[in-house]
Amino acid sequence: MKLYNKIIIALAQKLIPSWLKGYRSVILGILVFLAGFVQKLVDSSVLEYICSTFTASCPVVSWFVSGGALMTLGFLIQLLRGDTDSPLPTDKDE
């Protein structure tokens, strides 16, 4: 588990800018809302209609239907956790 945490923290520090620290709750709230919105679209078959109307969108629609949005949400939660679990950078020379 320690190796997993080290990998997540290193990846988060590379991908997430430092000015996003402290906004994890806001970002996660928006992402959970969007994931719920997509799930509602899946349940109401709007995405199936989009796929039947615009056939080029079928791979994206199938990605959402198969849980791709929730997988991405889980990955982003882990990245944000890894970034905010690491110490904040300081400008002080110690």
SEDO-847979 format. One record per atom (N, C-alpha, C): x, y negated, z negated; residue in three letters. Coordinates in steps of 0.1 Angstrom, whole numbers, padded with zeros to 4 digits, always signed. Atoms other than C-alpha are relative to their C-alpha. Layout:
XYZALA/...
END
This chain:
+0008+0012+0000MET/+0000+0000+0000MET/+0009-0013+0000MET/-0009+0011+0000LYS/+0029-0023-0006LYS/+0005-0004+0014LYS/-0004+0002-0013LEU/+0041-0019+0029LEU/-0011-0007+0008LEU/+0012+0006-0007TYR/+0006-0027+0042TYR/-0001-0015-0004TYR/+0001+0014+0004ASN/+0005-0059+0021ASN/+0011-0008+0006ASN/-0011+0008-0006LYS/+0039-0070+0033LYS/-0002-0002+0015LYS/+0003+0001-0014ILE/+0029-0064+0069ILE/-0011-0011+0002ILE/+0011+0010-0001ILE/-0004-0084+0065ILE/+0005-0014-0004ILE/-0005+0013+0004ILE/+0014-0112+0047ILE/+0009-0006+0010ILE/-0009+0005-0010ALA/+0041-0115+0073ALA/-0007-0004+0013ALA/+0008+0003-0012LEU/+0016-0114+0102LEU/-0008-0012-0002LEU/+0008+0012+0003ALA/-0006-0140+0085ALA/+0008-0012+0000ALA/-0009+0012+0000GLN/+0023-0163+0079GLN/+0004-0004+0014GLN/-0004+0003-0014LYS/+0032-0161+0116LYS/-0012-0006+0008LYS/+0011+0003-0009LEU/-0003-0165+0130LEU/-0009-0012-0005LEU/+0010+0009+0006ILE/-0022-0188+0106ILE/+0008-0013-0004ILE/-0007+0012+0004PRO/-0010-0225+0103PRO/-0002-0003-0015PRO/+0001+0002+0015SER/-0003-0236+0067SER/-0011-0010-0004SER/+0011+0009+0004TRP/-0029-0264+0068TRP/-0013+0006-0002TRP/+0012-0007+0002LEU/-0056-0238+0068LEU/-0002+0006-0014LEU/+0001-0005+0013LYS/-0048-0227+0033LYS/-0010-0008-0008LYS/+0011+0007+0008GLY/-0077-0235+0010GLY/-0013+0000+0007GLY/+0013+0000-0007TYR/-0103-0231+0037TYR/-0005+0014+0003TYR/+0003-0013-0003ARG/-0106-0194+0036ARG/-0015+0003-0002ARG/+0015-0002+0002SER/-0142-0195+0021SER/-0008-0006+0011SER/+0008+0006-0011VAL/-0154-0219+0048VAL/+0002+0008+0013VAL/-0002-0008-0012ILE/-0138-0199+0076ILE/-0007+0013+0000ILE/+0007-0013+0001LEU/-0151-0166+0063LEU/-0016-0002+0001LEU/+0014+0002-0001GLY/-0186-0181+0059GLY/-0005-0002+0014GLY/+0003+0002-0014ILE/-0186-0193+0095ILE/+0000+0013+0007ILE/-0002-0013-0007LEU/-0173-0159+0107LEU/-0011+0010-0003LEU/+0011-0009+0004VAL/-0199-0140+0087VAL/-0013-0004+0006VAL/+0012+0005-0007PHE/-0226-0162+0101PHE/+0000+0004+0014PHE/-0001-0004-0014LEU/-0214-0156+0136LEU/-0002+0015+0002LEU/+0002-0015-0002ALA/-0212-0118+0131ALA/-0014+0003-0003ALA/+0014-0003+0002GLY/-0247-0118+0117GLY/-0009-0005+0012GLY/+0007+0005-0011PHE/-0259-0139+0146PHE/+0001+0010+0012PHE/-0002-0009-0011VAL/-0243-0115+0171VAL/-0008+0013-0003VAL/+0008-0012+0003GLN/-0259-0085+0152GLN/-0015-0002+0002GLN/+0015+0003-0002LYS/-0293-0102+0154LYS/-0002+0000+0015LYS/+0001-0001-0015LEU/-0287-0106+0192LEU/+0000+0014+0005LEU/+0000-0015-0004VAL/-0279-0069+0195VAL/-0013+0006-0004VAL/+0013-0007+0004ASP/-0310-0059+0175ASP/-0012-0005+0009ASP/+0011+0006-0007SER/-0332-0082+0196SER/+0001+0003+0015SER/-0003-0004-0014SER/-0318-0068+0229SER/+0002-0011+0010SER/-0003+0011-0009VAL/-0309-0102+0242VAL/+0013+0003+0008VAL/-0012-0003-0006LEU/-0274-0089+0249LEU/-0002+0010+0012LEU/+0003-0010-0011GLU/-0288-0060+0270GLU/-0006-0008+0012GLU/+0006+0008-0011TYR/-0308-0086+0290TYR/+0011-0007+0007TYR/-0011+0007-0006ILE/-0276-0106+0296ILE/+0008+0009+0008ILE/-0008-0010-0007CYS/-0258-0075+0307CYS/-0007+0004+0013CYS/+0007-0003-0012SER/-0285-0066+0331SER/-0001-0011+0010SER/+0001+0012-0009THR/-0287-0101+0345THR/+0014-0004+0006THR/-0014+0003-0004PHE/-0249-0108+0347PHE/+0008+0012-0003PHE/-0007-0013+0002THR/-0232-0075+0352THR/+0015-0002-0004THR/-0014+0003+0003ALA/-0197-0091+0348ALA/+0001-0001-0016ALA/-0001+0001+0014SER/-0206-0096+0311SER/-0002+0013-0008SER/+0002-0013+0006CYS/-0212-0059+0304CYS/+0011+0005-0009CYS/-0010-0005+0009PRO/-0178-0051+0289PRO/+0000-0008-0013PRO/+0001+0008+0013VAL/-0182-0080+0264VAL/-0012+0004-0008VAL/+0012-0004+0007VAL/-0217-0070+0256VAL/+0002+0013-0007VAL/-0003-0013+0006SER/-0206-0034+0250SER/+0009-0001-0012SER/-0009+0002+0011TRP/-0178-0046+0228TRP/-0007-0005-0013TRP/+0008+0004+0011PHE/-0203-0065+0206PHE/-0009+0011-0006PHE/+0010-0011+0004VAL/-0228-0036+0205VAL/+0007+0011-0008VAL/-0007-0011+0006SER/-0201-0011+0195SER/+0007-0005-0013SER/-0005+0004+0013GLY/-0191-0032+0165GLY/+0013-0008+0001GLY/-0012+0008-0001GLY/-0162-0052+0179GLY/+0001-0012-0008GLY/+0001+0013+0007ALA/-0173-0084+0163ALA/+0003+0003-0015ALA/-0003-0003+0014LEU/-0173-0067+0129LEU/+0014+0005-0003LEU/-0014-0004+0001MET/-0139-0051+0135MET/+0009-0012-0001MET/-0008+0012-0001THR/-0125-0085+0144THR/-0002-0008-0013THR/+0002+0007+0013LEU/-0141-0100+0113LEU/+0008+0006-0011LEU/-0008-0007+0010GLY/-0125-0074+0091GLY/+0015-0003+0001GLY/-0014+0003-0002PHE/-0091-0081+0106PHE/+0003-0014-0004PHE/-0002+0014+0003LEU/-0095-0118+0102LEU/+0000-0002-0016LEU/+0001+0000+0015ILE/-0105-0113+0065ILE/+0013+0004-0006ILE/-0013-0005+0005GLN/-0073-0093+0060GLN/+0011-0010+0002GLN/-0010+0011-0003LEU/-0052-0120+0077LEU/-0001-0012-0009LEU/+0002+0012+0009LEU/-0067-0148+0057LEU/+0003+0004-0015LEU/-0003-0004+0013ARG/-0063-0128+0025ARG/+0015+0001-0002ARG/-0014+0000+0001GLY/-0027-0122+0033GLY/+0007-0013+0000GLY/-0006+0014-0001ASP/-0020-0158+0041ASP/-0003-0007-0013ASP/+0003+0007+0012THR/-0037-0171+0010THR/+0006+0006-0013THR/-0006-0007+0011ASP/-0022-0145-0013ASP/+0015-0004-0001ASP/-0014+0004+0001SER/+0013-0158-0004SER/+0001-0014-0006SER/-0002+0013+0006PRO/+0027-0188-0022PRO/-0001-0011+0010PRO/+0001+0012-0008LEU/+0020-0222-0009LEU/+0013-0006+0003LEU/-0013+0006-0003PRO/+0049-0239+0009PRO/+0001-0013-0008PRO/-0003+0013+0007THR/+0065-0268-0010THR/+0010-0008+0008THR/-0010+0009-0007ASP/+0084-0298+0004ASP/+0011-0003-0009ASP/-0010+0003+0009LYS/+0105-0300-0027LYS/+0012+0008+0002LYS/-0012-0007+0000ASP/+0141-0290-0027ASP/+0003+0004-0014ASP/-0003-0005+0014GLU/+0148-0268-0057GLU/+0013+0006-0001GLU/
END
